[in-house]
Amino acid sequence: MDREEPYSSVSNRIRVLKESRRYEEAEEEIRREMEKNPDHLFLKVSLADLYLRQGRPNEGRILAEEVLSQDPQHPQALSILGDLFLKQHSPREALQCYRQAFNREPKSYLTLKTARALKEMGKSDEALEELERGLVVKPEDLPFLKEKAVILNRMKKFDQALKIFEKIKDLSPDDAFVRKEILRLRSRTREETQVLKELQAVVSMDSRKDDAQIHGLYAQRLKDAGQIREAAVEYGKAATLEPRNLYFLKQQGFCLYHLKKYEEAIECFSEPFQRDPSDYAVRSALEKSCEAQGNLKGFLDLLEETCRQHPEQKSLLGMIKRIRKKLGPTYPGGA
């Protein structure tokens, strides 16, 4: 993983802990090793990557930049910096990092990340070209195939996307996201009422009642059909089943906001906003919900806390100033 390779056994232990989401144990392992060798670049990069997985971007950035100050072309540190840019919706800067890293160390994971950055830039054709380079070497590489299917779907090439998802299902039958996408694409042109009945039956099955992706698909189709209240319930089930997937929580929040259930919407929006304050749709709906509840003070407190967690998000400072002005001269720092 790093050019300082005596840590191969440590690297394997840390990798296993990360992949099984045992983040606290992984951090303890890394810190134990750092006590022995605090300047080892692999350990710093590994800890930075762990911070990103835990939703601690500032700590991850500090460590990645520390490594890059010692080795400006360090591929893993550049990759982490690219991931940070991508999370901040800055795909152009992410792309530069990934390409710079690839020039130093031409690994397949950097090709995949390059394709994702190009996708976010709206350059779908270029993203597909990147993926094809990897698939020529490993035609059954699941992350590459999945990314290709997602891009084809975004390009509205639904039949091609479905074909690839079906191939992935043959290779990995237990992938819930893939099962959901196949079901969604197969039902895309069918009559809405019948699709809703079938999805209702599916989410009631013992084998699917704990499948967050299927509940999420059912919620989306309910929302598309104008059944917002029912959609909110299904998104809530999906969010409970897959709490790390903030998409479901955000969608539940939008449904509740539409229903004018502002207090519940605020509960849904708060965590996604703190994780990604650059998401304008969530930020706007959260502010309007707090205002409708007469709780701009609570929104200001959340803004200030989020600003401390994400000092790179300079737009939050302007929002804080604006909300203080709204609260009036009696509030400290107000107009």
C-alpha positions in Angstrom: 0.0 0.0 0.0 2.9 2.3 0.6 6.5 2.3 -0.6 7.6 1.6 3.0 6.6 -2.1 2.9 7.7 -3.7 6.1 4.2 -3.1 7.4 2.5 -5.8 5.2 1.1 -7.8 8.1 -0.1 -4.7 9.9 -1.6 -3.4 6.6 -3.6 -6.6 6.2 -5.0 -6.4 9.7 -6.0 -2.8 9.3 -7.5 -3.5 5.9 -9.6 -6.4 7.3 -10.8 -4.2 10.2 -11.8 -1.4 7.8 -13.6 -3.6 5.4 -15.7 -5.1 8.3 -16.4 -1.5 9.5 -14.6 -2.1 12.8 -13.3 1.4 12.7 -12.5 1.8 16.4 -10.4 -1.3 16.4 -8.7 -0.2 13.2 -7.8 3.2 14.8 -6.4 1.5 17.9 -4.3 -0.7 15.7 -2.9 2.2 13.7 -2.2 4.3 16.8 -0.4 1.4 18.5 1.9 1.2 15.5 2.3 5.0 15.3 3.6 5.0 18.9 6.5 2.8 17.6 7.0 4.8 14.4 5.1 8.1 14.4 6.6 9.3 11.0 5.7 6.3 9.0 3.8 7.5 5.9 1.8 4.3 5.5 0.3 4.7 9.0 -0.5 8.3 8.5 -2.2 7.6 5.1 -4.1 4.7 6.6 -5.4 6.8 9.5 -6.4 9.6 7.0 -8.4 7.0 5.0 -10.0 5.8 8.2 -11.0 9.3 9.2 -12.8 9.7 5.8 -14.7 6.5 6.3 -15.8 7.8 9.8 -17.0 11.1 8.4 -14.0 13.1 9.9 -12.8 15.0 6.7 -10.8 17.7 8.4 -8.6 15.2 10.3 -8.2 13.2 7.2 -7.2 16.3 5.2 -4.6 17.3 7.8 -2.9 13.9 7.7 -3.0 13.6 3.9 -1.5 17.1 3.5 1.1 16.2 6.1 2.2 13.2 4.0 2.2 15.3 0.8 4.4 17.9 2.5 7.0 15.0 2.8 6.2 13.3 -0.5 4.3 15.6 -2.9 3.5 12.7 -5.3 2.5 10.2 -2.6 -0.3 8.2 -4.5 -2.4 7.2 -1.5 -2.3 10.7 0.0 -3.3 12.2 -3.4 -6.1 9.7 -3.7 -7.4 10.7 -0.3 -7.2 14.3 -1.1 -9.1 13.5 -4.3 -11.8 11.7 -2.3 -12.2 14.8 -0.1 -12.6 17.0 -3.2 -15.2 14.6 -4.6 -17.2 14.7 -1.3 -17.1 18.5 -1.5 -18.6 18.4 -5.0 -15.3 19.6 -6.6 -14.8 16.8 -9.2 -12.3 18.8 -11.3 -9.9 19.1 -8.4 -10.5 15.4 -7.5 -9.6 14.4 -11.1 -6.3 16.2 -10.9 -5.4 14.4 -7.7 -6.3 11.0 -9.1 -4.4 11.5 -12.4 -1.4 12.8 -10.5 -1.5 9.7 -8.3 -1.9 7.4 -11.3 1.2 8.9 -12.9 3.2 7.8 -9.9 1.4 4.5 -9.3 -0.9 3.2 -12.1 -3.3 1.2 -10.0 -6.8 0.1 -11.0 -8.5 1.7 -8.0 -7.2 5.1 -9.3 -8.7 4.4 -12.8 -12.1 3.7 -11.1 -11.9 6.9 -9.1 -10.9 8.9 -12.2 -14.1 7.5 -13.9 -16.2 8.6 -10.9 -14.7 12.1 -11.0 -15.4 12.4 -14.8 -19.0 11.1 -14.2 -19.5 13.9 -11.6 -18.2 16.4 -14.2 -20.8 15.3 -16.6 -18.2 13.7 -18.9 -19.9 10.3 -19.1 -18.3 9.2 -22.4 -14.8 9.8 -21.0 -15.8 8.0 -17.8 -16.8 5.0 -19.8 -13.5 5.0 -21.7 -11.7 4.9 -18.4 -13.7 2.0 -17.2 -13.2 0.1 -20.4 -9.5 0.2 -19.9 -9.9 -1.6 -16.7 -12.4 -4.1 -18.0 -10.2 -5.1 -20.9 -7.7 -6.4 -18.3 -10.4 -7.7 -15.8 -13.7 -8.1 -17.6 -15.5 -9.4 -14.5 -14.3 -6.6 -12.1 -17.4 -5.9 -10.1 -16.7 -2.3 -9.0 -15.9 -1.4 -12.6 -19.0 -3.2 -14.0 -21.2 -1.5 -11.4 -19.9 2.0 -12.1 -20.3 1.3 -15.9 -24.0 0.3 -15.3 -24.6 3.4 -13.2 -23.2 5.7 -15.8 -25.2 4.0 -18.6 -28.3 4.4 -16.6 -27.5 8.1 -16.1 -27.1 8.4 -19.9 -30.6 6.8 -20.2 -29.1 3.8 -22.0 -31.4 1.6 -19.9 -31.2 -1.7 -21.8 -27.4 -1.6 -21.7 -27.4 -0.8 -18.0 -29.8 -3.6 -17.3 -27.7 -6.1 -19.2 -24.6 -5.2 -17.1 -26.6 -5.3 -13.8 -27.8 -8.8 -14.8 -24.2 -9.9 -15.4 -23.2 -8.5 -12.0 -26.1 -10.4 -10.4 -24.7 -13.7 -11.9 -21.3 -12.9 -10.4 -22.6 -11.6 -7.1 -26.1 -12.7 -6.3 -26.3 -11.1 -2.9 -25.7 -7.5 -4.0 -28.9 -5.7 -2.8 -28.3 -2.6 -4.8 -27.9 -4.6 -8.0 -31.1 -6.6 -7.3 -32.9 -3.3 -6.8 -31.6 -1.8 -10.0 -32.6 -4.8 -12.0 -36.1 -4.7 -10.6 -36.3 -0.9 -11.2 -35.1 -1.1 -14.8 -37.4 -4.1 -15.6 -40.4 -2.2 -14.3 -39.5 1.1 -15.8 -42.0 1.1 -18.7 -44.8 -0.9 -16.9 -48.0 0.5 -15.6 -47.5 2.3 -12.3 -50.4 0.8 -10.3 -49.3 -2.8 -11.1 -45.7 -2.0 -10.2 -46.7 -0.6 -6.8 -48.8 -3.7 -6.1 -45.9 -5.9 -6.9 -43.4 -3.9 -4.9 -45.7 -3.9 -1.9 -45.8 -7.7 -2.2 -42.0 -7.9 -2.5 -41.3 -5.8 0.6 -43.7 -8.0 2.6 -41.8 -11.1 1.8 -39.7 -12.6 4.6 -36.7 -12.7 2.3 -37.0 -9.0 1.3 -38.6 -7.2 4.3 -35.1 -6.3 5.6 -33.8 -5.2 2.2 -33.2 -1.5 2.5 -32.7 -1.1 -1.3 -36.1 -2.6 -2.1 -37.8 -0.4 0.5 -36.0 2.6 -1.1 -37.2 1.6 -4.6 -40.8 1.2 -3.3 -40.5 4.6 -1.6 -39.3 6.2 -4.8 -42.2 4.7 -6.9 -44.7 5.8 -4.2 -43.3 9.3 -4.3 -43.4 9.4 -8.1 -47.1 8.4 -7.8 -47.8 11.3 -5.5 -48.2 9.0 -2.4 -45.9 11.2 -0.3 -47.0 10.0 3.1 -46.6 6.4 2.2 -43.2 7.2 0.6 -42.0 8.8 3.8 -42.8 5.6 5.8 -40.9 3.4 3.3 -37.9 5.7 3.2 -37.9 5.6 7.0 -37.8 1.8 6.9 -34.9 1.9 4.4 -33.0 4.4 6.6 -33.4 2.3 9.7 -32.3 -0.8 7.8 -29.3 0.9 6.3 -28.4 3.8 8.6 -25.0 4.5 6.9 -26.8 5.3 3.7 -27.8 9.0 4.2 -29.7 9.1 0.9 -32.7 7.4 2.4 -32.7 9.7 5.4 -32.6 12.8 3.1 -35.4 11.5 1.0 -37.5 10.8 4.0 -36.8 14.4 5.1 -37.9 15.8 1.7 -41.2 13.8 2.0 -41.8 15.1 5.5 -41.0 18.6 4.5 -43.5 18.4 1.6 -46.1 17.2 4.2 -45.2 20.2 6.4 -44.0 17.9 9.2 -41.2 20.2 9.9 -40.0 18.9 13.2 -39.6 15.4 11.8 -38.0 16.7 8.7 -35.4 18.6 10.8 -34.5 15.3 12.5 -33.9 13.7 9.1 -31.9 16.6 7.6 -29.6 17.4 10.6 -27.2 14.5 10.2 -26.9 14.7 6.4 -26.3 18.4 6.6 -23.6 18.0 9.2 -21.9 15.3 7.0 -22.2 17.3 3.8 -23.0 21.0 4.4 -22.5 21.7 0.6 -25.7 19.9 -0.3 -27.8 23.0 -1.1 -31.2 21.1 -1.3 -30.8 19.7 2.2 -29.5 23.0 3.6 -32.3 25.0 2.1 -35.0 22.6 3.3 -33.5 22.4 6.7 -33.4 26.2 7.1 -37.0 26.6 5.9 -38.2 23.8 8.3 -36.5 25.5 11.2 -38.0 28.8 10.2 -41.4 27.3 9.9 -41.0 25.9 13.4 -39.9 29.3 14.7 -36.5 27.8 15.6 -33.9 29.8 13.7 -31.9 29.8 16.9 -31.6 26.0 16.7 -30.6 26.3 13.0 -27.9 28.8 13.9 -26.5 26.5 16.6 -26.4 23.7 14.1 -24.7 26.0 11.5 -22.0 27.1 14.0 -21.3 23.5 15.0 -21.1 22.4 11.4 -18.8 25.3 10.6 -16.4 24.1 13.3 -16.5 20.6 11.8 -16.1 21.9 8.2 -14.0 25.1 8.3 -13.3 24.7 4.6 -17.0 25.4 3.9 -16.6 29.2 3.7 -20.2 29.7 2.6 -21.4 28.7 6.1 -19.9 31.9 7.5 -22.1 33.9 5.2 -25.1 31.9 6.3 -24.3 32.4 10.0 -24.1 36.1 9.5 -27.4 36.1 7.6 -29.3 34.1 10.2 -27.9 36.3 13.0 -29.3 39.3 11.2 -32.7 37.6 10.9 -32.7 36.9 14.6 -32.3 40.7 15.2 -30.3 43.0 17.4 -31.3 41.3 20.6 -29.3 38.2 19.6 -25.5 38.3 20.2 -23.9 39.1 16.9 -27.2 40.0 15.3 -28.0 43.2 13.4 
